Amino acid sequence: MALRRIKADLHVHTCLSPCAGLDMSPLGIVQEALRRGLDLIGVCDHNSAENVRAVMEAGRKKGLAVLGGMEVASAEEAHILVFFERDEDLLRFQDVIYRHLTGTNDEHAFGQQVIADD
């Protein structure tokens, strides 16, 4: 069996992550990935998967494969990328993460964290 070469970026943040700009909308991300010739992207915002489905839908419409994931921060401040084959499993994992997060978003420290629907 011959292996197929895939060009991918598995560490893509949306406008939900504090390190990403507001221009990182689902459609904008997909268009930029296609412009760069990518076959696959992995969406992994910090401690949340709220924008994964919107990016998956934009990717489906434009012909880009999207893998849903999350960048989880550990107590030791290590950042771990986790990916799930099914978005239902990812959203269940998100619920676990949300139950263990402390405090609320500080917009002065982290900026806006936008949930997108398209």
Secondary structure, 3 states (H helix, E strand, C coil): CCCCCCCEEEEECCCCCCCCCCCCCHHHHHHHHHHCCCCEEEECCECCCCCHHHHHHHHHHHCCEEEEEEEEECCCCCEEEEEECCHHHHHHHHHHHHHHCCCCCCHHHHCCCCCCCC
